Amino acid sequence: MNGNPLAYELASRLNELINIPLINEENEQIFFDLIITILLQLLYDSLDISK
């Protein structure tokens, strides 16, 4: 978990829906967490929302 509960929750839900073959669940969770974190940061930046 990267410290952002929203990103972790969204990544967990996405991980439940999508299964990437040949990758274990822990690595899938890390991958989706990274993708969601990047997307949320882009959204925050476009809306000019500071943390």
C-alpha positions in Angstrom: 0.0 0.0 0.0 1.3 3.4 -0.9 -0.4 5.4 1.8 -3.4 6.5 -0.3 -6.4 4.6 0.9 -8.5 5.6 -2.1 -5.9 4.3 -4.6 -5.5 1.1 -2.6 -9.3 0.5 -2.5 -9.7 1.2 -6.2 -6.8 -1.0 -7.0 -8.2 -3.8 -4.9 -11.5 -3.7 -6.7 -9.9 -3.6 -10.1 -7.6 -6.5 -9.1 -10.7 -8.5 -8.2 -12.3 -7.9 -11.6 -9.2 -8.4 -13.8 -6.9 -11.4 -13.7 -3.6 -11.2 -15.5 -2.3 -14.7 -16.3 1.1 -15.8 -15.2 1.3 -13.0 -12.5 0.7 -13.8 -8.9 -2.0 -11.8 -6.9 0.5 -9.8 -4.9 2.3 -8.5 -8.0 -1.1 -7.8 -9.7 -2.1 -5.7 -6.6 1.1 -3.7 -6.8 0.7 -3.2 -10.5 -2.9 -2.0 -10.2 -2.0 0.2 -7.2 0.7 1.9 -9.2 -1.6 2.5 -12.2 -4.4 3.9 -10.0 -2.0 6.1 -8.1 -0.6 7.5 -11.4 -4.2 8.1 -12.7 -5.3 9.8 -9.5 -2.2 12.0 -9.5 -3.0 13.1 -13.1 -6.6 13.8 -12.2 -5.5 15.8 -9.1 -3.0 17.8 -11.2 -5.6 18.5 -13.9 -8.0 19.7 -11.3 -5.3 21.6 -9.4 -6.1 19.8 -6.1 -3.2 19.9 -3.7 -2.8 17.2 -1.0 
